[in-house]
Amino acid sequence: MSNPIRMIRIGDIVEPIPGNGIRQFHRDLSECVGIVIDEMEMEDGFFMFEVLIGSEIYWLDSIELKLLEKE
C-alpha cells in the first residue's frame, strides 16, 4: 500500500519550483533550497509558507514548493 502525500509543514526542507505556467514568481530562486519557518492558511483554504533561503525570507505558495525530505 502506498503512503499518502505528506503536506509541507514548519521545519521542512523545500525547493522552490517554477509556477504552473500562469504564475512565474521568484525566478531567481531556481536551484535554491530553504527551510519552512512559518505557514499561513489563506481565505481560500490554501497555504502560503515563509521560507528562509540563505539570509533572505520569502513567502511562497504551496504550488511553488517541492518537499525534499521524507519521513
Biopython code that builds the backbone (N, CA, C, O; Angstrom):
import numpy as np
from Bio.PDB.StructureBuilder import StructureBuilder

atoms = [
    (1, "MET", "N", (0.846, -1.182, 0.000)),
    (1, "MET", "CA", (0.000, 0.000, 0.000)),
    (1, "MET", "C", (0.887, 1.240, 0.000)),
    (1, "MET", "O", (1.847, 1.308, 0.769)),
    (2, "SER", "N", (0.588, 2.209, -0.838)),
    (2, "SER", "CA", (1.414, 3.414, -0.934)),
    (2, "SER", "C", (1.090, 4.399, 0.178)),
    (2, "SER", "O", (-0.030, 4.450, 0.687)),
    (3, "ASN", "N", (2.097, 5.174, 0.539)),
    (3, "ASN", "CA", (1.905, 6.195, 1.572)),
    (3, "ASN", "C", (1.250, 7.422, 0.965)),
    (3, "ASN", "O", (1.545, 7.775, -0.176)),
    (4, "PRO", "N", (0.362, 8.081, 1.710)),
    (4, "PRO", "CA", (-0.237, 9.317, 1.197)),
    (4, "PRO", "C", (0.805, 10.427, 1.116)),
    (4, "PRO", "O", (1.800, 10.410, 1.841)),
    (5, "ILE", "N", (0.572, 11.379, 0.241)),
    (5, "ILE", "CA", (1.478, 12.519, 0.102)),
    (5, "ILE", "C", (1.431, 13.344, 1.382)),
    (5, "ILE", "O", (0.354, 13.695, 1.863)),
    (6, "ARG", "N", (2.598, 13.652, 1.929)),
    (6, "ARG", "CA", (2.671, 14.430, 3.168)),
    (6, "ARG", "C", (2.660, 15.914, 2.835)),
    (6, "ARG", "O", (3.330, 16.359, 1.903)),
    (7, "MET", "N", (1.903, 16.661, 3.596)),
    (7, "MET", "CA", (1.831, 18.106, 3.423)),
    (7, "MET", "C", (3.101, 18.752, 3.970)),
    (7, "MET", "O", (3.734, 18.221, 4.883)),
    (8, "ILE", "N", (3.461, 19.886, 3.410)),
    (8, "ILE", "CA", (4.601, 20.673, 3.886)),
    (8, "ILE", "C", (4.250, 21.278, 5.236)),
    (8, "ILE", "O", (3.120, 21.716, 5.452)),
    (9, "ARG", "N", (5.219, 21.302, 6.143)),
    (9, "ARG", "CA", (4.996, 21.896, 7.465)),
    (9, "ARG", "C", (6.273, 22.591, 7.940)),
    (9, "ARG", "O", (7.336, 22.460, 7.334)),
    (10, "ILE", "N", (6.140, 23.326, 9.028)),
    (10, "ILE", "CA", (7.270, 24.085, 9.578)),
    (10, "ILE", "C", (8.425, 23.136, 9.892)),
    (10, "ILE", "O", (8.236, 22.070, 10.477)),
    (11, "GLY", "N", (9.627, 23.553, 9.488)),
    (11, "GLY", "CA", (10.834, 22.766, 9.708)),
    (11, "GLY", "C", (11.241, 21.925, 8.514)),
    (11, "GLY", "O", (12.336, 21.363, 8.506)),
    (12, "ASP", "N", (10.382, 21.824, 7.498)),
    (12, "ASP", "CA", (10.693, 21.025, 6.321)),
    (12, "ASP", "C", (11.712, 21.722, 5.425)),
    (12, "ASP", "O", (11.782, 22.950, 5.377)),
    (13, "ILE", "N", (12.497, 20.917, 4.720)),
    (13, "ILE", "CA", (13.432, 21.405, 3.713)),
    (13, "ILE", "C", (12.693, 21.381, 2.374)),
    (13, "ILE", "O", (12.145, 20.353, 1.976)),
    (14, "VAL", "N", (12.685, 22.520, 1.687)),
    (14, "VAL", "CA", (11.930, 22.648, 0.440)),
    (14, "VAL", "C", (12.788, 23.296, -0.649)),
    (14, "VAL", "O", (13.811, 23.927, -0.382)),
    (15, "GLU", "N", (12.325, 23.111, -1.884)),
    (15, "GLU", "CA", (12.971, 23.727, -3.043)),
    (15, "GLU", "C", (11.898, 24.473, -3.830)),
    (15, "GLU", "O", (10.884, 23.876, -4.190)),
    (16, "PRO", "N", (12.094, 25.754, -4.105)),
    (16, "PRO", "CA", (11.148, 26.473, -4.955)),
    (16, "PRO", "C", (11.148, 25.878, -6.359)),
    (16, "PRO", "O", (12.201, 25.529, -6.891)),
    (17, "ILE", "N", (9.972, 25.765, -6.952)),
    (17, "ILE", "CA", (9.844, 25.251, -8.316)),
    (17, "ILE", "C", (9.142, 26.292, -9.170)),
    (17, "ILE", "O", (8.479, 27.183, -8.639)),
    (18, "PRO", "N", (9.278, 26.191, -10.493)),
    (18, "PRO", "CA", (8.590, 27.160, -11.363)),
    (18, "PRO", "C", (7.078, 27.119, -11.138)),
    (18, "PRO", "O", (6.528, 26.097, -10.729)),
    (19, "GLY", "N", (6.421, 28.238, -11.409)),
    (19, "GLY", "CA", (4.966, 28.309, -11.273)),
    (19, "GLY", "C", (4.267, 27.371, -12.232)),
    (19, "GLY", "O", (4.918, 26.611, -12.948)),
    (20, "ASN", "N", (2.960, 27.419, -12.249)),
    (20, "ASN", "CA", (2.167, 26.490, -13.050)),
    (20, "ASN", "C", (1.919, 26.991, -14.471)),
    (20, "ASN", "O", (0.967, 26.552, -15.117)),
    (21, "GLY", "N", (2.745, 27.887, -14.962)),
    (21, "GLY", "CA", (2.559, 28.420, -16.303)),
    (21, "GLY", "C", (1.916, 29.798, -16.271)),
    (21, "GLY", "O", (2.235, 30.658, -17.093)),
    (22, "ILE", "N", (1.013, 30.005, -15.323)),
    (22, "ILE", "CA", (0.362, 31.300, -15.151)),
    (22, "ILE", "C", (1.164, 32.117, -14.145)),
    (22, "ILE", "O", (1.397, 33.310, -14.341)),
    (23, "ARG", "N", (1.580, 31.466, -13.075)),
    (23, "ARG", "CA", (2.324, 32.130, -12.005)),
    (23, "ARG", "C", (3.805, 31.837, -12.185)),
    (23, "ARG", "O", (4.206, 30.673, -12.197)),
    (24, "GLN", "N", (4.600, 32.845, -12.320)),
    (24, "GLN", "CA", (6.042, 32.690, -12.507)),
    (24, "GLN", "C", (6.785, 33.551, -11.478)),
    (24, "GLN", "O", (7.544, 34.447, -11.847)),
    (25, "PHE", "N", (6.565, 33.278, -10.201)),
    (25, "PHE", "CA", (7.166, 34.073, -9.137)),
    (25, "PHE", "C", (8.584, 33.613, -8.830)),
    (25, "PHE", "O", (8.915, 32.442, -9.015)),
    (26, "HIS", "N", (9.407, 34.518, -8.370)),
    (26, "HIS", "CA", (10.728, 34.224, -7.806)),
    (26, "HIS", "C", (11.594, 33.369, -8.726)),
    (26, "HIS", "O", (12.145, 32.356, -8.295)),
    (27, "ARG", "N", (11.714, 33.765, -9.971)),
    (27, "ARG", "CA", (12.555, 33.017, -10.909)),
    (27, "ARG", "C", (14.000, 32.945, -10.432)),
    (27, "ARG", "O", (14.716, 32.004, -10.775)),
    (28, "ASP", "N", (14.437, 33.923, -9.646)),
    (28, "ASP", "CA", (15.810, 33.954, -9.153)),
    (28, "ASP", "C", (16.088, 32.881, -8.113)),
    (28, "ASP", "O", (17.230, 32.741, -7.676)),
    (29, "LEU", "N", (15.080, 32.117, -7.704)),
    (29, "LEU", "CA", (15.254, 31.109, -6.669)),
    (29, "LEU", "C", (15.441, 29.702, -7.228)),
    (29, "LEU", "O", (15.456, 28.737, -6.463)),
    (30, "SER", "N", (15.582, 29.566, -8.543)),
    (30, "SER", "CA", (15.766, 28.232, -9.095)),
    (30, "SER", "C", (17.061, 27.630, -8.550)),
    (30, "SER", "O", (18.069, 28.319, -8.398)),
    (31, "GLU", "N", (17.011, 26.363, -8.266)),
    (31, "GLU", "CA", (18.144, 25.607, -7.735)),
    (31, "GLU", "C", (18.567, 26.051, -6.340)),
    (31, "GLU", "O", (19.712, 25.832, -5.943)),
    (32, "CYS", "N", (17.653, 26.674, -5.587)),
    (32, "CYS", "CA", (17.912, 27.040, -4.194)),
    (32, "CYS", "C", (17.177, 26.062, -3.282)),
    (32, "CYS", "O", (16.221, 25.406, -3.694)),
    (33, "VAL", "N", (17.633, 25.977, -2.055)),
    (33, "VAL", "CA", (16.997, 25.142, -1.042)),
    (33, "VAL", "C", (16.755, 26.008, 0.185)),
    (33, "VAL", "O", (17.581, 26.856, 0.523)),
    (34, "GLY", "N", (15.620, 25.795, 0.855)),
    (34, "GLY", "CA", (15.315, 26.579, 2.044)),
    (34, "GLY", "C", (14.602, 25.755, 3.098)),
    (34, "GLY", "O", (14.297, 24.581, 2.889)),
    (35, "ILE", "N", (14.343, 26.384, 4.230)),
    (35, "ILE", "CA", (13.632, 25.741, 5.328)),
    (35, "ILE", "C", (12.369, 26.542, 5.635)),
    (35, "ILE", "O", (12.397, 27.772, 5.679)),
    (36, "VAL", "N", (11.274, 25.838, 5.845)),
    (36, "VAL", "CA", (9.994, 26.476, 6.152)),
    (36, "VAL", "C", (10.021, 26.935, 7.605)),
    (36, "VAL", "O", (10.249, 26.132, 8.510)),
    (37, "ILE", "N", (9.787, 28.240, 7.828)),
    (37, "ILE", "CA", (9.834, 28.776, 9.189)),
    (37, "ILE", "C", (8.464, 29.247, 9.688)),
    (37, "ILE", "O", (8.307, 29.527, 10.876)),
    (38, "ASP", "N", (7.470, 29.338, 8.791)),
    (38, "ASP", "CA", (6.122, 29.731, 9.204)),
    (38, "ASP", "C", (5.154, 29.349, 8.092)),
    (38, "ASP", "O", (5.555, 29.133, 6.949)),
    (39, "GLU", "N", (3.877, 29.269, 8.445)),
    (39, "GLU", "CA", (2.843, 28.984, 7.458)),
    (39, "GLU", "C", (1.606, 29.797, 7.778)),
    (39, "GLU", "O", (1.381, 30.184, 8.924)),
    (40, "MET", "N", (0.802, 30.054, 6.749)),
    (40, "MET", "CA", (-0.422, 30.811, 6.949)),
    (40, "MET", "C", (-1.478, 30.263, 5.992)),
    (40, "MET", "O", (-1.242, 30.156, 4.788)),
    (41, "GLU", "N", (-2.646, 29.916, 6.540)),
    (41, "GLU", "CA", (-3.740, 29.464, 5.696)),
    (41, "GLU", "C", (-4.480, 30.683, 5.170)),
    (41, "GLU", "O", (-4.890, 31.557, 5.934)),
    (42, "MET", "N", (-4.643, 30.727, 3.864)),
    (42, "MET", "CA", (-5.300, 31.854, 3.225)),
    (42, "MET", "C", (-6.826, 31.671, 3.268)),
    (42, "MET", "O", (-7.318, 30.600, 3.621)),
    (43, "GLU", "N", (-7.553, 32.709, 2.909)),
    (43, "GLU", "CA", (-9.019, 32.662, 2.932)),
    (43, "GLU", "C", (-9.583, 31.569, 2.032)),
    (43, "GLU", "O", (-10.660, 31.035, 2.300)),
    (44, "ASP", "N", (-8.857, 31.234, 0.963)),
    (44, "ASP", "CA", (-9.329, 30.209, 0.033)),
    (44, "ASP", "C", (-8.991, 28.790, 0.490)),
    (44, "ASP", "O", (-9.329, 27.826, -0.196)),
    (45, "GLY", "N", (-8.326, 28.651, 1.647)),
    (45, "GLY", "CA", (-8.001, 27.341, 2.193)),
    (45, "GLY", "C", (-6.634, 26.815, 1.800)),
    (45, "GLY", "O", (-6.192, 25.790, 2.320)),
    (46, "PHE", "N", (-5.957, 27.502, 0.889)),
    (46, "PHE", "CA", (-4.610, 27.093, 0.505)),
    (46, "PHE", "C", (-3.599, 27.747, 1.435)),
    (46, "PHE", "O", (-3.917, 28.708, 2.136)),
    (47, "PHE", "N", (-2.374, 27.218, 1.437)),
    (47, "PHE", "CA", (-1.349, 27.696, 2.362)),
    (47, "PHE", "C", (-0.258, 28.490, 1.653)),
    (47, "PHE", "O", (0.098, 28.208, 0.509)),
    (48, "MET", "N", (0.262, 29.486, 2.358)),
    (48, "MET", "CA", (1.477, 30.200, 1.992)),
    (48, "MET", "C", (2.507, 29.828, 3.063)),
    (48, "MET", "O", (2.171, 29.673, 4.238)),
    (49, "PHE", "N", (3.758, 29.689, 2.638)),
    (49, "PHE", "CA", (4.814, 29.298, 3.559)),
    (49, "PHE", "C", (5.918, 30.345, 3.567)),
    (49, "PHE", "O", (6.333, 30.835, 2.517)),
    (50, "GLU", "N", (6.385, 30.677, 4.754)),
    (50, "GLU", "CA", (7.532, 31.567, 4.915)),
    (50, "GLU", "C", (8.781, 30.685, 4.870)),
    (50, "GLU", "O", (8.953, 29.792, 5.699)),
    (51, "VAL", "N", (9.641, 30.946, 3.900)),
    (51, "VAL", "CA", (10.793, 30.084, 3.662)),
    (51, "VAL", "C", (12.079, 30.905, 3.780)),
    (51, "VAL", "O", (12.218, 31.957, 3.156)),
    (52, "LEU", "N", (13.001, 30.410, 4.580)),
    (52, "LEU", "CA", (14.316, 31.023, 4.731)),
    (52, "LEU", "C", (15.261, 30.384, 3.728)),
    (52, "LEU", "O", (15.537, 29.186, 3.794)),
    (53, "ILE", "N", (15.759, 31.200, 2.793)),
    (53, "ILE", "CA", (16.711, 30.737, 1.784)),
    (53, "ILE", "C", (17.946, 31.620, 1.919)),
    (53, "ILE", "O", (17.897, 32.817, 1.637)),
    (54, "GLY", "N", (19.036, 31.030, 2.344)),
    (54, "GLY", "CA", (20.242, 31.814, 2.626)),
    (54, "GLY", "C", (19.946, 32.755, 3.782)),
    (54, "GLY", "O", (19.590, 32.306, 4.872)),
    (55, "SER", "N", (20.088, 34.044, 3.557)),
    (55, "SER", "CA", (19.777, 35.032, 4.599)),
    (55, "SER", "C", (18.511, 35.824, 4.270)),
    (55, "SER", "O", (18.217, 36.825, 4.924)),
    (56, "GLU", "N", (17.763, 35.379, 3.261)),
    (56, "GLU", "CA", (16.545, 36.069, 2.828)),
    (56, "GLU", "C", (15.307, 35.248, 3.176)),
    (56, "GLU", "O", (15.352, 34.019, 3.231)),
    (57, "ILE", "N", (14.196, 35.956, 3.411)),
    (57, "ILE", "CA", (12.922, 35.309, 3.722)),
    (57, "ILE", "C", (11.943, 35.612, 2.602)),
    (57, "ILE", "O", (11.830, 36.751, 2.150)),
    (58, "TYR", "N", (11.226, 34.562, 2.151)),
    (58, "TYR", "CA", (10.235, 34.678, 1.074)),
    (58, "TYR", "C", (8.935, 34.027, 1.518)),
    (58, "TYR", "O", (8.947, 33.024, 2.231)),
    (59, "TRP", "N", (7.814, 34.599, 1.096)),
    (59, "TRP", "CA", (6.510, 33.952, 1.254)),
    (59, "TRP", "C", (6.194, 33.286, -0.075)),
    (59, "TRP", "O", (6.113, 33.955, -1.105)),
    (60, "LEU", "N", (6.015, 31.970, -0.055)),
    (60, "LEU", "CA", (5.778, 31.204, -1.273)),
    (60, "LEU", "C", (4.501, 30.385, -1.134)),
    (60, "LEU", "O", (4.179, 29.881, -0.058)),
    (61, "ASP", "N", (3.795, 30.266, -2.227)),
    (61, "ASP", "CA", (2.571, 29.469, -2.294)),
    (61, "ASP", "C", (2.940, 27.985, -2.280)),
    (61, "ASP", "O", (4.030, 27.607, -2.709)),
    (62, "SER", "N", (2.037, 27.158, -1.792)),
    (62, "SER", "CA", (2.315, 25.718, -1.725)),
    (62, "SER", "C", (2.617, 25.117, -3.101)),
    (62, "SER", "O", (3.385, 24.159, -3.192)),
    (63, "ILE", "N", (2.029, 25.659, -4.171)),
    (63, "ILE", "CA", (2.294, 25.106, -5.502)),
    (63, "ILE", "C", (3.667, 25.515, -6.030)),
    (63, "ILE", "O", (4.091, 25.035, -7.081)),
    (64, "GLU", "N", (4.358, 26.388, -5.319)),
    (64, "GLU", "CA", (5.694, 26.831, -5.722)),
    (64, "GLU", "C", (6.796, 26.086, -4.984)),
    (64, "GLU", "O", (7.971, 26.420, -5.135)),
    (65, "LEU", "N", (6.436, 25.071, -4.180)),
    (65, "LEU", "CA", (7.420, 24.387, -3.344)),
    (65, "LEU", "C", (7.397, 22.887, -3.565)),
    (65, "LEU", "O", (6.342, 22.284, -3.762)),
    (66, "LYS", "N", (8.585, 22.298, -3.528)),
    (66, "LYS", "CA", (8.737, 20.848, -3.596)),
    (66, "LYS", "C", (9.366, 20.398, -2.285)),
    (66, "LYS", "O", (10.403, 20.925, -1.882)),
    (67, "LEU", "N", (8.753, 19.438, -1.622)),
    (67, "LEU", "CA", (9.272, 18.891, -0.376)),
    (67, "LEU", "C", (10.464, 17.996, -0.681)),
    (67, "LEU", "O", (10.355, 17.079, -1.496)),
    (68, "LEU", "N", (11.603, 18.248, -0.037)),
    (68, "LEU", "CA", (12.817, 17.480, -0.310)),
    (68, "LEU", "C", (13.070, 16.369, 0.682)),
    (68, "LEU", "O", (13.769, 15.409, 0.359)),
    (69, "GLU", "N", (12.533, 16.469, 1.860)),
    (69, "GLU", "CA", (12.793, 15.418, 2.849)),
    (69, "GLU", "C", (11.555, 14.540, 2.990)),
    (69, "GLU", "O", (10.430, 14.972, 2.738)),
    (70, "LYS", "N", (11.791, 13.316, 3.392)),
    (70, "LYS", "CA", (10.685, 12.378, 3.579)),
    (70, "LYS", "C", (10.797, 11.761, 4.944)),
    (70, "LYS", "O", (11.890, 11.638, 5.497)),
    (71, "GLU", "N", (9.656, 11.368, 5.491)),
    (71, "GLU", "CA", (9.675, 10.715, 6.808)),
    (71, "GLU", "C", (10.044, 9.270, 6.679)),
    (71, "GLU", "O", (10.112, 8.558, 7.681)),
]
sb = StructureBuilder()
sb.init_structure("model")
sb.init_model(0)
sb.init_chain("A")
sb.init_seg("    ")
for serial, (resi, resn, name, xyz) in enumerate(atoms, 1):
    if name == "N":
        sb.init_residue(resn, " ", resi, " ")
    sb.init_atom(name, np.array(xyz, "f"), 0.0, 1.0, " ", f" {name:<3s}", serial, name[0])
structure = sb.get_structure()
